[in-house]
Each structure stands twice: as structure tokens, then as C-alpha cells.
Amino acid sequence: MILSGGMVMMIALRKRQLALSTVAVLASVVSGVCQEVVHDARGFECGFVYEKTKDGKSGEASCSNSAERVFSNISKTYSSKELCKVENVYSFDDIKLRLDFASNTALWEHEQGLAPFAILRMTEYYMRKDNLGRQDALRKATERPQGGPKQISYRILQVLKGDDFVSYDPVTQGLPKEAKRMPVYTVTFGYSFGNTLFSLFVPDNGAPAEAILTRYWADGGSSWVNIRFGKCRVLR
């Protein structure tokens, strides 16, 4: 049977309409099954804070595809398979962030020092090395570094909002009873000149969320990323 050109076009059109109808039905089913959580954040309050114990988490790492070149030094040589350098807790650099979308500002505060166990070690070190009494050695061990301003204001350059599926319930420690999605935010802030850009990723799951703060670097031969893990509170 030979079909005319008009009949061929009509069949093709009906097939396309059927395909579009199928997509619409699937989308309707998905939206009905997934309970979407909609939030419009006004900003974030974040903390990237070290666990100040000997075996605590620093929440900080640096990674590169050329780690053997970027991170190797006199005391340690990194292999080509060891992509990340993880900071151990001894000294600390705690970061507090407050992002205000209305004013497009990100206020960055940091506090530096030694963990309590490290202060004890350094006190004993100065007592031996410099022949100091305990009080003088303790005073020297607890001197805070003078590393620039403690508070910096940056400009928020971009806020992107997406969504992700929730696959973990922290209460039951398993799959949620009802499938749902949650908003996720990626915020770029810093200065509009030089390499001073930061990226903040925050999932909005209705509780203080695990957040990731990143900054990227390059030296002409290698590239690497500094990563901080912490928590953010969404401001409504």
C-alpha cells in the first residue's frame, strides 16, 4: 500500500502528539509522587569550624590532578594517585559567613589559633627550647597570628537555585517514606577582579545543612581546589 504525502505527514504528526502526551503524563506522575519542598532563602549563616581535638576533623582539604607536584614538600612526597591533601588538626582557621541576598554582600570572619592539645605541646616546647617558665611559655604559645583583617566583606556575584532528590532521612537513617525534592543553592561571591572568587553550595533540607565552600587556584602548570566542609543555616 502506497501512502500519499499528506497521509505520511498526518501519521508523523499523530506520533509526535502521542509522544508529547506520554511525556506530560510521566511528568504529572513524577510531580504527584515527589513532594516538592519550596523555599526562597534570604541568605545563609554558615560555620566552617575545626573539631579542636587530636583526632578531630579539620573539615579542610585541597585536591589536584597534579598533587604530586602541587602538594609535595621536603617532609612528604605525594604520589600521582594521591589526589587530595587533608589538613590535620593542630592550628585552626575557623570561618563564619553571613550571606545577605538583599544587599548582595557576604561577610567573612575568621579566627585563628592553636587547638587546646597543641597549646600544651607548644608550651612545653618553649619551656625546653627557650628556658621559659610555664606562664611565659604559655603566653608565647597562645599568641594569635597577625594575618590580616579578621572581617572581610565580599560581593555576591551570582545565586543559582536548583533542586535535588532527597535520598536519606537523618531520623530513620534510611530512605524517606515519601519521595521528595529539596532546593539546592550555589552562590558565587568575592571580588570582580583577580582570583578572589569563592563558591558556596548549600542544600536546603529544612535543617542546618552540610555545606561546601570552594576556591580554585592555578599556577600555569597545575590547577587545584581548596575545600572547606561545614554547615549553613538558611535565612527565611
C-alpha positions as CSV (number, residue, x, y, z in Angstrom):
1,M,0.0,0.0,0.0
2,I,1.4,3.4,-1.0
3,L,0.7,6.3,1.3
4,S,0.3,9.8,-0.1
5,G,2.5,12.6,1.2
6,G,-0.4,14.1,3.2
7,M,-1.1,10.8,5.0
8,V,2.5,10.4,5.9
9,M,2.6,13.8,7.4
10,M,-0.6,13.1,9.4
11,I,0.8,9.9,10.8
12,A,4.0,11.6,11.8
13,L,2.0,14.4,13.5
14,R,-0.1,11.9,15.4
15,K,3.0,10.1,16.6
16,R,4.5,13.3,17.8
17,Q,1.3,14.2,19.7
18,L,1.3,10.8,21.3
19,A,4.9,11.2,22.4
20,L,4.2,14.6,23.9
21,S,1.1,13.2,25.7
22,T,3.2,10.4,27.2
23,V,5.8,12.9,28.4
24,A,3.1,15.0,30.0
25,V,1.6,12.0,31.8
26,L,5.0,10.9,33.1
27,A,5.7,14.5,34.4
28,S,2.4,14.5,36.1
29,V,3.1,11.2,37.8
30,V,6.5,12.3,38.9
31,S,5.2,15.6,40.3
32,G,2.4,13.7,42.1
33,V,4.8,11.2,43.7
34,C,7.5,13.6,44.6
35,Q,6.6,16.2,47.3
36,E,8.5,19.3,46.3
37,V,9.8,21.5,49.2
38,V,9.9,25.1,48.0
39,H,11.9,27.7,49.9
40,D,13.1,31.1,48.9
41,A,16.2,31.8,51.0
42,R,17.1,35.4,52.0
43,G,20.6,34.3,52.7
44,F,22.7,32.0,54.8
45,E,24.6,31.8,58.1
46,C,27.5,29.4,57.9
47,G,30.2,28.0,60.0
48,F,33.3,26.1,58.8
49,V,34.8,25.2,62.1
50,Y,37.6,22.7,63.1
51,E,36.9,20.0,65.6
52,K,39.7,21.0,68.0
53,T,40.8,17.6,69.3
54,K,43.8,15.5,68.3
55,D,41.7,13.1,66.2
56,G,39.0,15.7,65.2
57,K,38.0,16.7,61.7
58,S,39.5,19.9,60.2
59,G,36.8,20.0,57.5
60,E,39.5,21.2,55.1
61,A,41.3,19.6,52.1
62,S,43.0,20.6,48.9
63,C,42.8,18.4,45.7
64,S,44.6,18.5,42.4
65,N,45.2,16.2,39.4
66,S,48.9,17.1,39.9
67,A,49.0,16.5,43.6
68,E,52.5,15.0,43.3
69,R,53.8,18.4,42.2
70,V,51.5,20.8,43.9
71,F,51.5,19.3,47.5
72,S,54.9,17.6,47.7
73,N,57.4,19.2,50.0
74,I,60.6,18.3,52.0
75,S,58.7,16.3,54.6
76,K,56.3,14.5,52.4
77,T,56.1,13.3,48.8
78,Y,52.7,12.8,47.2
79,S,52.2,10.0,44.6
80,S,50.4,10.6,41.3
81,K,47.4,8.6,42.7
82,E,47.0,10.7,45.9
83,L,44.9,13.5,44.6
84,C,44.0,15.2,47.9
85,K,45.8,16.7,50.9
86,V,43.8,16.6,54.1
87,E,44.6,19.1,56.8
88,N,45.2,17.6,60.3
89,V,44.0,19.5,63.4
90,Y,46.8,21.4,65.2
91,S,46.4,25.0,64.3
92,F,42.9,26.1,63.2
93,D,41.3,28.7,61.0
94,D,37.6,28.9,61.7
95,I,35.4,30.7,59.2
96,K,32.0,32.2,59.8
97,L,30.0,33.5,56.9
98,R,26.8,35.5,56.6
99,L,25.3,36.0,53.1
100,D,22.6,38.6,52.6
101,F,20.9,38.3,49.2
102,A,19.1,41.6,49.6
103,S,22.3,43.6,50.0
104,N,24.4,41.2,47.8
105,T,27.0,41.0,50.5
106,A,28.9,38.2,52.1
107,L,30.5,38.9,55.5
108,W,33.5,36.7,56.1
109,E,35.0,36.4,59.6
110,H,37.8,34.1,60.6
111,E,39.5,33.2,63.9
112,Q,42.9,31.5,64.0
113,G,44.9,29.8,66.8
114,L,46.1,26.5,68.2
115,A,43.9,23.6,69.4
116,P,44.0,23.1,73.2
117,F,46.2,20.0,72.9
118,A,48.6,21.9,70.6
119,I,48.8,24.7,73.1
120,L,50.0,22.3,75.7
121,R,52.6,20.8,73.4
122,M,53.9,24.2,72.3
123,T,54.1,25.4,76.0
124,E,56.3,22.5,76.9
125,Y,58.3,23.1,73.7
126,Y,59.0,26.7,74.6
127,M,59.9,25.8,78.2
128,R,62.6,23.4,76.9
129,K,63.8,25.4,73.9
130,D,63.8,28.9,75.3
131,N,64.2,28.0,79.0
132,L,61.0,29.9,79.9
133,G,58.7,29.5,82.9
134,R,55.3,27.9,82.3
135,Q,53.4,31.2,82.3
136,D,55.8,32.9,79.8
137,A,55.8,29.8,77.6
138,L,52.0,29.6,77.7
139,R,51.7,33.3,76.8
140,K,54.0,32.7,73.8
141,A,52.2,29.6,72.7
142,T,48.8,31.4,72.7
143,E,49.9,34.5,70.8
144,R,47.5,34.8,67.9
145,P,48.9,35.3,64.4
146,Q,48.6,38.7,62.8
147,G,47.3,37.5,59.4
148,G,45.4,40.5,58.1
149,P,41.8,41.6,58.9
150,K,39.5,39.3,60.8
151,Q,36.5,40.5,58.9
152,I,36.1,41.0,55.1
153,S,33.1,42.0,53.1
154,Y,32.7,40.4,49.6
155,R,30.1,41.0,46.9
156,I,27.7,38.2,45.9
157,L,28.0,37.9,42.2
158,Q,25.6,35.1,41.4
159,V,22.9,32.9,43.1
160,L,21.8,29.8,41.3
161,K,18.9,27.7,42.7
162,G,18.2,24.1,41.6
163,D,16.7,21.1,43.2
164,D,17.9,17.6,44.1
165,F,16.2,14.4,45.2
166,V,16.2,13.6,48.9
167,S,17.5,10.0,49.3
168,Y,18.4,10.0,53.1
169,D,16.3,10.6,56.2
170,P,18.6,11.6,59.1
171,V,16.0,10.4,61.6
172,T,15.4,6.9,60.3
173,Q,18.9,6.8,58.6
174,G,17.3,5.3,55.5
175,L,15.2,6.2,52.5
176,P,12.4,8.8,53.2
177,K,8.9,7.3,53.4
178,E,7.7,9.8,50.8
179,A,9.9,10.8,47.8
180,K,10.6,14.5,47.7
181,R,13.0,17.1,46.3
182,M,14.8,19.9,48.1
183,P,16.2,23.2,46.8
184,V,20.0,23.5,46.5
185,Y,21.8,26.8,46.1
186,T,25.2,27.6,44.5
187,V,26.5,31.0,45.4
188,T,29.5,32.8,43.8
189,F,31.0,35.6,45.8
190,G,34.2,37.6,46.1
191,Y,35.7,40.5,44.1
192,S,35.1,41.0,40.4
193,F,38.9,41.3,39.8
194,G,41.8,38.9,40.5
195,N,41.4,35.4,41.7
196,T,39.2,36.1,44.7
197,L,36.1,34.1,43.8
198,F,34.5,31.6,46.2
199,S,31.7,29.1,45.6
200,L,29.3,28.0,48.3
201,F,27.0,25.0,47.9
202,V,24.1,24.7,50.3
203,P,21.2,22.2,50.3
204,D,18.0,23.5,51.8
205,N,16.7,20.4,53.7
206,G,14.9,22.4,56.5
207,A,17.7,21.9,59.0
208,P,21.3,23.1,59.4
209,A,22.7,21.6,56.2
210,E,26.1,20.3,55.3
211,A,27.7,22.9,53.1
212,I,30.8,23.1,50.9
213,L,33.0,26.1,50.4
214,T,35.5,26.1,47.5
215,R,38.1,28.3,46.0
216,Y,40.1,27.5,42.8
217,W,43.8,28.1,42.1
218,A,46.3,27.7,39.2
219,D,50.0,28.4,38.7
220,G,50.3,27.9,34.9
221,G,51.2,24.3,35.2
222,S,48.7,22.8,37.6
223,S,45.2,23.6,39.0
224,W,43.9,22.8,42.4
225,V,40.9,23.5,44.6
226,N,40.7,24.3,48.3
227,I,37.7,22.8,50.0
228,R,36.0,23.5,53.4
229,F,33.2,21.4,54.8
230,G,30.8,23.0,57.3
231,K,27.1,23.8,58.0
232,C,24.8,26.5,56.9
233,R,21.5,27.8,58.3
234,V,19.1,29.1,55.7
235,L,17.7,32.5,56.5
236,R,14.0,32.9,55.6
